Structure formats: structure tokens, C-alpha cells
């Protein structure tokens, strides 16, 4: 039985859901939604807040069900409800791409929104950019291009949709599409889109980054003239940015977001607390913009230094025939064929509308063509395909007479060591080190350059970061060293379903994302409950550590975890000190090395430390310049400096050894 609506209480409860979303408290958000639905009070604002909260906490299935209930009740059909519906569906698209990792669902919802008759229900540029960010994460270049074309034709044909409702592409729209095209090494198409964006909107704070990305893609493809042309444009735009005032930066289309400055109000300036908040926000924006400019400049210098090192003549690309480049993929120190053969995309994420019944090798090769720039009709693609077919076949062994009639059990698993062998019929004798959560590959690149006698494999969930990793390997000449490779996609799926057990001698997990809930115990409860509709709220679940990491790690192999979150580090320590993980792992550091930097433990003989493990034990160097930095860590350092806190970011380490099954030794 429904209770009469008390407006003040309804508004307060809706705000509570938004607050729980900010705190990532899934249980509390669910509870408030259930309360409002049981009273019959839930309105469009309720579901807008609830879907956002559920997706933010990883429970996209419950968000999908909540959206369906709201639509069935007709809450989004007209008036303010239509505007709430737009917000709710945009949040759902984000949930589909970030949590479900299913671009097909996101595409279907977006297309349904485009067919809405009520203007307020149609997608706007924020919806479009949410979908485009999904394309970037999941690597769908075709979907991004198609959407931009619809926005500039179908959406633009309806002036009220395009201008009044906000369906016109902004700077972020063009930047996202350019990033995807550069990811696929389509630098000519990317430049056309970038120029179109500048023609429509003028230069924005992201314009220099577009041309830096285009230059990087061009030089990797061997077009030095195109690289030089776009580097020049990037530097020119970046130099002009130095003259931007704060007002100009905040007013540029697409430059807002969480760090965008707010409009100043003279009456509010009289309130000291409001003025202080605004001043802090202005400082935050200034720090972010300075950091962004430094990162763009670093990208520009990376390409310039590569060109200078190889003494690339400015007119050389005009004299080189296209056919010769196709026959000789090795140019200016970059062997793309070598790198493609060690780039593994096991999964599809609904970004292909075609049903694919081909072999896994063919699917992996197709994804490299669509997402990483491998020419589908070129000889290189044929070589890569043949390589995948060979390494995915298990090595032929002589069978015993009694086993001749037995069929092979299960699907073949890939031994990563075979990717690096001189002959794929056998495994490489060099140790194989795997980094999980590799980001854009800065840490792994520095390790591979430092230790060329070891084979290094990156594993990164997001396609955009994996593509940056791929291009970083190329520019740092690791393609010729032939000791690096990339696994693109979900680490759990790759380790559990595709890799051979015991193929890694060492595993590194640097700065894993903590659970989406602030309460670690609640997060673990959800991860282990098996409740329908919930997703793992972080990567390092007990299941992943036991059935993925321990499975591919060889006996007495090492697992090193580095985090800057002390609470998460202590939770991981407790996890490893308890069964079942305590039966699989022991502390790798003993004696003097084991006592150094200990801040928690020992628990079951395992300790958490704030000093990096020695390189001779863990196999990697931490805390040296260029060995472990990332975009986000450098941003955090910049922000700390702006607050007057110059202390270095603390890091915490677990260094663990997998117990030998043969020895069965105790802690």
C-alpha cells in the first residue's frame, strides 16, 4: 500500500542515493531505492540517482532492472521526467561500457534514444561522449566514426536537436574520435577529423594532444613528413595555450567536466568560505592544465627524439614508394610485424555486429586489423595469422600407445614463452615476466629496456591504454629487442581461460584499483556471495589471486604487488595470510631483506612493507626515475605540490613466492 508523498522527505532520500553513489556504498544505495519503491514515491530523479549509483558501484544488472521499472511506469515520458530519462539512460550507457564491457548493449540503448519522439528524451552531446568513451575503452573505431557521422548529418538536420537540445559535437567529441583513429594508426583520417573540429569550434585545450597523437601514429607507420607536419601544429597550439586566461580555459567547448571552473558571483565572493572553495577549485584547474600541458609536451618530445635519433630526413617519405614500405615493415627502428605477433586480443565486447564463427587465431588477427592498424589485406596480416595459428596449437608430443585413441582434453592454452621463442615449436629459455594493470606501459617499457634478457608481457584491460602501450614499445625500439608483448582485455579471462598453467616466472601488479565500495569488507562480501546481478568490485578478488595468478605462476615463482593505498594493502595482507591463499603463497623476503620497511605483519609469515623488494629477488626496479611513473601518479604529485605537501607518495609492497607443490613446505 502506497504512502502519501512527503516532498521534503522524497527530496532528502533522493539526495541520499546521490551521496551513497559518491561514497560508492552499494548496499546503502540499494536500501534507499527499495524504501522509495515500497512507498510508491520513486520518481524520475530517484531512478536517475539510483542507476548512476548502481553503475558506479559495479552493479550494472540491478541498474538495468531499475531502468526497466522506471520506463514501464512511464516516468520518463514527458516534462521533467523526460530530462531525468536522458540522464538515467546516459548513466546506463556508461554502466554498459565500464562495468558490463558490452558495447552492443550501449549501442542498442543509444539507437533507441535517437528514435525518441520527445526532444528532451533524445541523446545530447554528453550522451554521445559517454558512448564514445566506451568506444575508446573497448577499442571500437567503427562505432565512433559512425556516431560522429550521424551527429553531423542526422542530428544536425534537426536544428532544435542539434543546437537547442545540445546535440552538436563539442571538442571532446572530436578528441575522442581522433584518439581512436590514431589508436588504429589511421593518422590521415585522424587529421581530417581534427581539422574539422578546429574549424567548427576553434582550438581547445585538447587540440595540441590530437596533433601529437597524429604525429605519433604517422611516425610509427613510417611517414616522417606527416609526423613533422603534425608536430609543428601541436607545438604551435601548445604555445598559444600559454596565453589562455582562466576564463578562456573554462569557456572553451568541451574543456569543463569535473575540473571546469565555475562562474564567479560577486555576492558569493563576500562569503569567505565560498571564496575559499572557488579559489581552491581555480588552483586545482591551474594544476591540472599545467600537468596536461607537460604531458602533451612529453608526447611531442618522444616523437621528436625518435626522429632525431634516426636522423629522419624531412623529404624521405616522399621518395619512398608505398609498395616498398609494405614489403619492408621494418623502418626507422620499428618492426611492427614483430610486435603484432605478440599482441593478443582474446575477447570481443559487442563492438562487432557480425557473428564470428572463425578460429580464435583469425578472431585475434581481425581485432588487430580493426583496433591496432594491422592492414587486413597485406602480407603482414597473413604472417601474423599464421603465427597465431601455430602458437595456439599445443606442441606435438609422442603419445603412449594406450593414449592413441583418447581425444585431446579441453581447448588449447597458449604458453606465452612460445611467443618469444626463435622457433614457435619450442618455448623460449628466457624467463617470462607478466605485468597486470599495465596502463600505458611506462613501467614495463623501462623494465624491458633495463633487462633485455627477460621477456616482458603487459596485460591491460582498456584498449586505449593498450594501444598507447603498443605505440610506446614501437617508439622505444622494443620491437627490435623482441622481448615485449601485450595481452589486451580482462586479465581474469586471459589467465583462466587462455594461458598455460605455470608459464610465468614472475607476476607484477602495480597500483591495482581498490574495490568500488569504500568499505572493503562489504566489497568482499559481494565478491564472494555469488548474488545475481553483482560484479566483482575490484580485480584482486580471492578467486582471481587463487585461480588466475597462482595458476599461471610456476612453482616458486614470485608475485609482487605495489599499491599506494595503505588500507587496501593491509586488506591484501590479510587475504594472503588466510586460507586458501596462505597454502599457495609465502613471503619471498627473508632475513634482513624481510625486516626492511616492514609496516604490518608478519601474519602467517607474510609482511606488508613500504620499501621496494630488492631487484635481485623480485626481478624489477622500483622507485627510480622513469621506472614506474604514470599519468595519474604524476598528476597526484602535482596536486600534492599545489597543496603545499611536498612529501613523496608512499607505496606499499607485498612480495610473495608460490609454494612448490613437490616440496609442500610450510610457512
Secondary structure, 3 states (H helix, E strand, C coil): CCCCCCHHHHHHHHHHHHHHHHHCCHHHHHHHHHHHHHHCCCCHHHHHHHHHHHHHCCCHHHHHHHHHHHHHCCCCCCHHHHHHHHHHHHHHHHHHHHHHCCHHHHHHHHHHHHCCCCHHHCCCHHHHHHHHHHHHHHCCHHHHHHHHHHHHHHHCCCHHHHHHCCCCCCHHHHHHHHHHHHHCCCHHHHHHHHHHHHHHHCCCCCHHHHHHHHHHHHHHCCCHHHHHHHHHHHHHHHHHHCCCCHHHHHHCCCCCHHHCCCCCCHHHHCCHHHHHHHHHHHHHHHHHHHHHHHHHHHHHHHHHHHHHHCCCCCCHHHHCCHHHHHHCCEECCEEHHHHHCCEEECCCCCCCCCCCCCCHHHHHHHHHHHHCCCCCCCHHHHHHHHHHHHHCCCCCCCCCHHHCCCCCCCCCCECHHHHCCCCCCCCCCCCEEEEECCCCCHHHHHHHHHCCCCEEEEEECCHHHHHHHHHHHHHCCHHHHCCEEEEECCHHHHHHHCECCCCEEEEEEECCCCCCCCCHHHHHHHHHHCCCCCCCCCCCCHHHHHHHHHHHEEEEEEEEEEECCHHHHHHHHHHHCCCCHHHCEEECCCHHHHHCCEEEEEECCEEEECCCCCHHHHCCCCCECCECCCHHHHHHHHHHHHCCCCCCCCCEEEEEEECCCCCCCCC
